Structures are given as structure tokens and as C-alpha cells.
Amino acid sequence: MKKKMVSALLVAAMTMSCLAGCGSSTSGDNSAAAGTADAGAAAEQETTGKEKNTSGEEINLAIALADEEWDVMNKVCDKFYEETGIKVNGINVENEDIESKMDSLAQAGKAEIDVVCPDNMLLAGLVNKGLVYDLSDYEDQIPAEISKNLYEDFKVDGKLYYLPFRPNVKLEFYDEDKFNEYGLEVPETWEDVKDVAKTFYDQEGIARFGYMAKNGGATTVTLFELIRSYGGDPTVLNDGGSVKAFQILQDLWPYTSTEVTTTSYAQMNQFLADGTVYMGENWPYCAVVVVKDNGKSNVKAYVGPAGSEGVNKVLGGNVVAIASNTEHFDASLQFVEYLMSKEVQEIFCTDMGWIPARSDAIGAAEEWQQEYLDVAMEALSYAKPRPILSYWSSVDKAINDAYIEIVVNQNKDIQGVLDAQHQNIEDAKAAAE
């Protein structure tokens, strides 16, 4: 692959099936009988995606998107097919399953995934197993419209295995009418959140406050933000900031909708739209679903409450990588280029409420949407990535196990529970070294 790749292509790509040009791929019809390819093999090609005739090729895209998000991605895939003749087969793969699926396919000698858009926290596992292509040679061609903080902190051993595609950060959504009805101000601190949640409960006899704590990544993001806002380190987990964070959630539990442990992001959208909760967190696309699609202009958004050390947000979102054993490298790069074009980034912004990776795509926001996008951009300024760790799954498990024991089961020995989970993390860390 010549390094003279179109710069727009190298913009290419930085949080849940498909139809027509992005139709669902369900079998091995498009698979190749080859094992995991040498990560550098594709780079030896002598033509770029622009120079090679890739019309008529098919590539498989693996990503986790909600149904309403797939509706928009379908449109993008259809337009790409019309313009290039390359068909994109969409495979909805949940983030937690991406590594195991790609690994099992590689072990079986099947190249059924060409482009993968995982949560940015999954890169370490994919890289360690040689499942994604090293794109470091093209870093200097990433245009200025994409901020360095969207990719600089996600390198693995100094190498770049993806390009920015979809940066993301959670926001706090609230029902302005209900806040006004009960004379409440938007809570500035977590102590204020407890007062607000208790007021809702006292007034209506039911919990109207919620957050994302469905077992897995949602819980981890929530706790990362809360722990860091009190000066703690979630990868240590038994320090003072961690104890404080879990104490807050334990105290909030009587006034928290118990559905948080089973609620998906799509369900949180519905809860905000139908008034099941008056305050709840979600990613920015929530505004499209709740405000635009359901007409709930009374649902507003703000960055969220602060801890003793201020506001802390997790830099989430999806990244885009190319499978190391792809047989359609050039076609895959063309699709990556298309995903990061200004036109497509504007579609993602206006139709899905995604924060654009390109600064020049922000002007596409509709009038109603501008206030939510402004909040999202402010929240992004507080966002820090979670560390890329080879033992990340153990950190994730420790946080989730601690949450269930301390918050859901109301174990009062917070320090003891966290000490035990801290040791689990340390054991995993030692095993990985």
C-alpha cells in the first residue's frame, strides 16, 4: 500500500442488521479460507483504494449499534454502494463479543470481518492477538480537523491500530418541567443529586432518578467518572476516592430506579421520553431519540455533577480498524475514508446525535440540536480515556462485582469489599506482566 494514500482516507475512522447496501451478513458466503494474515501483508499492495478497481467487492463491517442507529448506517452504506459499487454487509456484534468472534474466525481461517468498529477500550485485546492492522505509517496524514486527543492516548506500545471515527461522552439528561414543578435546580454536585433524587421519591413515592449500571461496560464508565471526580483511581479501586464514590451510590440506592441494573441505553431513552425517570444519563444520541423523535423538548442536558475534584468524563466511543486478515484491504480503506468524510460525519451528527470526529462537521447541527451539541462539546473537554490495559477485563469485572455487592446488595463494609477487588486486579496485573 503506497503511503501516498488520499489524506481524507487517513482521516478515516474514530461508546450498537443492515439493509440493501449494508445488508446483514450471516454466514461464511463471503469468508476466505485463510488463517490470520501477516499484519503487514496488506501494506505490500502496490495500489491504493482509489487506484484499484474495487467495484463489485463486498466487505463485512462489524459494529454494535442500536436499531435506530442502524437505520442511519443503512443510509450511509447505501450511498457508499451507489458511489463505489462496493457492498457493505453489516454484522451487529456486541462490543463484549467482538474480540472472541474475530479470534475464533481467525483461528478457523475465515476472513469474515474486514472493518471493525469496536468500543475504544477493546483495542488492547485485538492488538495483542494480532487481529487488527498497524496503521502507524499513516498517522502523519491525519488531518488537522481531527483533534489529537481522539487518538494519541489510545496507542498501544506507541503504535496506532485505528483511526478516529466516533468520539463520545455521556451527558446528564433531565426533565426541566419536573424540576420546575418541584422547585429544583440542576444538581452541581453528587450531594445535590441525592437531594434531587430524594425529593422525587418523597413527592411521588417512586424513584425517578437513574443512571447506567447494567452489568458490564456501562457500570464501569459510570464508576470511572464518579471515582475520578473524587480523586480516586478506578484501576486501584480501594483508595479514598473509590470508597467515596461507592458510598455515594450506596446512599443513593433507595432513591434510584432499580431498573438501572438491567436497563439498556435504548431503554433509558424510552424512560426519559415517557417520564419513567426525570433524570438519567446517556450518550448524546439520546437527544435525537427523546427530543427530536418523541417531541420531548422539556428534556434538557448538561455536563453532569462534580465531585470534590471537579467534573470528570470518560472519553468513549467507537474506533475503526481493519482486520489483519482481510482480503479486501483497498475496499475497506475506501469505506473507512467514506465514514470520515465531512458529508457522512454530518449525517452521523444530525441524524444520530453523534459528536463528530471532524471539527468542520459541527456546523451541520439543526437548530433544535445545537444546545445539546454544545453541551456534548463541553463535556468532551473534560473527557479522559480509560487506560489501555492487557488485563482490562479484570478491572472491568472487579468494578462490576464491587457495584453489585456494595450498591445493589448494600454491603456496608465498603472498604473490605474494595480491598478484595483491589487484590483481584493486582493478581491479574501480575499475571499479565
MOVENWO-V210297 format. One record per residue. RES is the residue in one small letter. PSI is psi in whole degrees, 0 to 359 (NA if undefined). Layout:
BEGIN
res=RES psi=PSI
res=RES psi=PSI
END
This chain:
BEGIN
res=m psi=119
res=k psi=141
res=k psi=353
res=k psi=16
res=m psi=140
res=v psi=131
res=s psi=325
res=a psi=327
res=l psi=322
res=l psi=352
res=v psi=323
res=a psi=100
res=a psi=78
res=m psi=NA
res=t psi=NA
res=m psi=NA
res=s psi=264
res=c psi=160
res=l psi=168
res=a psi=240
res=g psi=346
res=c psi=45
res=g psi=155
res=s psi=135
res=s psi=121
res=t psi=351
res=s psi=190
res=g psi=20
res=d psi=327
res=n psi=10
res=s psi=158
res=a psi=143
res=a psi=68
res=a psi=149
res=g psi=185
res=t psi=122
res=a psi=158
res=d psi=131
res=a psi=339
res=g psi=0
res=a psi=317
res=a psi=330
res=a psi=344
res=e psi=353
res=q psi=148
res=e psi=5
res=t psi=150
res=t psi=169
res=g psi=333
res=k psi=328
res=e psi=328
res=k psi=140
res=n psi=102
res=t psi=1
res=s psi=135
res=g psi=349
res=e psi=159
res=e psi=138
res=i psi=153
res=n psi=127
res=l psi=124
res=a psi=122
res=i psi=154
res=a psi=117
res=l psi=149
res=a psi=161
res=d psi=316
res=e psi=332
res=e psi=323
res=w psi=326
res=d psi=319
res=v psi=317
res=m psi=324
res=n psi=315
res=k psi=318
res=v psi=316
res=c psi=321
res=d psi=314
res=k psi=321
res=f psi=318
res=y psi=318
res=e psi=323
res=e psi=332
res=t psi=340
res=g psi=6
res=i psi=123
res=k psi=136
res=v psi=118
res=n psi=116
res=g psi=134
res=i psi=114
res=n psi=108
res=v psi=120
res=e psi=147
res=n psi=319
res=e psi=347
res=d psi=352
res=i psi=311
res=e psi=312
res=s psi=323
res=k psi=313
res=m psi=323
res=d psi=315
res=s psi=323
res=l psi=317
res=a psi=318
res=q psi=329
res=a psi=1
res=g psi=29
res=k psi=130
res=a psi=64
res=e psi=353
res=i psi=128
res=d psi=313
res=v psi=133
res=v psi=137
res=c psi=75
res=p psi=165
res=d psi=144
res=n psi=347
res=m psi=356
res=l psi=0
res=l psi=320
res=a psi=312
res=g psi=318
res=l psi=320
res=v psi=314
res=n psi=329
res=k psi=7
res=g psi=32
res=l psi=348
res=v psi=156
res=y psi=139
res=d psi=113
res=l psi=18
res=s psi=326
res=d psi=343
res=y psi=7
res=e psi=320
res=d psi=352
res=q psi=359
res=i psi=123
res=p psi=162
res=a psi=341
res=e psi=348
res=i psi=118
res=s psi=141
res=k psi=332
res=n psi=349
res=l psi=352
res=y psi=337
res=e psi=319
res=d psi=359
res=f psi=11
res=k psi=150
res=v psi=114
res=d psi=38
res=g psi=2
res=k psi=147
res=l psi=116
res=y psi=6
res=y psi=170
res=l psi=153
res=p psi=144
res=f psi=308
res=r psi=84
res=p psi=151
res=n psi=154
res=v psi=139
res=k psi=150
res=l psi=162
res=e psi=122
res=f psi=145
res=y psi=153
res=d psi=103
res=e psi=323
res=d psi=317
res=k psi=323
res=f psi=317
res=n psi=319
res=e psi=320
res=y psi=12
res=g psi=38
res=l psi=146
res=e psi=154
res=v psi=125
res=p psi=125
res=e psi=332
res=t psi=168
res=w psi=333
res=e psi=322
res=d psi=324
res=v psi=317
res=k psi=318
res=d psi=318
res=v psi=312
res=a psi=320
res=k psi=323
res=t psi=313
res=f psi=314
res=y psi=316
res=d psi=324
res=q psi=325
res=e psi=353
res=g psi=17
res=i psi=146
res=a psi=129
res=r psi=12
res=f psi=140
res=g psi=165
res=y psi=174
res=m psi=113
res=a psi=29
res=k psi=133
res=n psi=126
res=g psi=213
res=g psi=327
res=a psi=315
res=t psi=317
res=t psi=316
res=v psi=314
res=t psi=313
res=l psi=325
res=f psi=313
res=e psi=316
res=l psi=313
res=i psi=313
res=r psi=326
res=s psi=344
res=y psi=19
res=g psi=13
res=g psi=171
res=d psi=110
res=p psi=340
res=t psi=351
res=v psi=307
res=l psi=346
res=n psi=18
res=d psi=177
res=g psi=319
res=g psi=324
res=s psi=316
res=v psi=315
res=k psi=316
res=a psi=314
res=f psi=328
res=q psi=319
res=i psi=312
res=l psi=326
res=q psi=316
res=d psi=330
res=l psi=341
res=w psi=318
res=p psi=339
res=y psi=12
res=t psi=135
res=s psi=122
res=t psi=351
res=e psi=355
res=v psi=332
res=t psi=350
res=t psi=357
res=t psi=131
res=s psi=168
res=y psi=323
res=a psi=320
res=q psi=324
res=m psi=321
res=n psi=313
res=q psi=320
res=f psi=320
res=l psi=325
res=a psi=321
res=d psi=3
res=g psi=15
res=t psi=322
res=v psi=150
res=y psi=351
res=m psi=126
res=g psi=152
res=e psi=151
res=n psi=173
res=w psi=161
res=p psi=332
res=y psi=343
res=c psi=324
res=a psi=322
res=v psi=314
res=v psi=313
res=v psi=311
res=v psi=307
res=k psi=307
res=d psi=325
res=n psi=0
res=g psi=24
res=k psi=73
res=s psi=347
res=n psi=346
res=v psi=114
res=k psi=177
res=a psi=150
res=y psi=173
res=v psi=320
res=g psi=171
res=p psi=158
res=a psi=153
res=g psi=193
res=s psi=337
res=e psi=16
res=g psi=194
res=v psi=138
res=n psi=132
res=k psi=150
res=v psi=129
res=l psi=105
res=g psi=201
res=g psi=179
res=n psi=150
res=v psi=167
res=v psi=133
res=a psi=164
res=i psi=129
res=a psi=136
res=s psi=338
res=n psi=17
res=t psi=144
res=e psi=8
res=h psi=56
res=f psi=312
res=d psi=316
res=a psi=322
res=s psi=317
res=l psi=323
res=q psi=319
res=f psi=320
res=v psi=317
res=e psi=316
res=y psi=319
res=l psi=327
res=m psi=8
res=s psi=155
res=k psi=319
res=e psi=311
res=v psi=320
res=q psi=324
res=e psi=324
res=i psi=314
res=f psi=320
res=c psi=309
res=t psi=323
res=d psi=336
res=m psi=353
res=g psi=17
res=w psi=146
res=i psi=123
res=p psi=145
res=a psi=335
res=r psi=132
res=s psi=335
res=d psi=2
res=a psi=359
res=i psi=332
res=g psi=355
res=a psi=352
res=a psi=138
res=e psi=163
res=e psi=315
res=w psi=331
res=q psi=340
res=q psi=319
res=e psi=325
res=y psi=323
res=l psi=322
res=d psi=317
res=v psi=317
res=a psi=318
res=m psi=324
res=e psi=315
res=a psi=323
res=l psi=332
res=s psi=341
res=y psi=359
res=a psi=136
res=k psi=143
res=p psi=156
res=r psi=149
res=p psi=145
res=i psi=104
res=l psi=139
res=s psi=337
res=y psi=27
res=w psi=321
res=s psi=328
res=s psi=322
res=v psi=314
res=d psi=314
res=k psi=319
res=a psi=317
res=i psi=315
res=n psi=318
res=d psi=320
res=a psi=320
res=y psi=312
res=i psi=314
res=e psi=317
res=i psi=312
res=v psi=305
res=v psi=313
res=n psi=353
res=q psi=40
res=n psi=122
res=k psi=344
res=d psi=70
res=i psi=313
res=q psi=318
res=g psi=316
res=v psi=315
res=l psi=326
res=d psi=317
res=a psi=318
res=q psi=327
res=h psi=317
res=q psi=323
res=n psi=319
res=i psi=316
res=e psi=321
res=d psi=317
res=a psi=321
res=k psi=315
res=a psi=321
res=a psi=332
res=a psi=343
res=e psi=NA
END
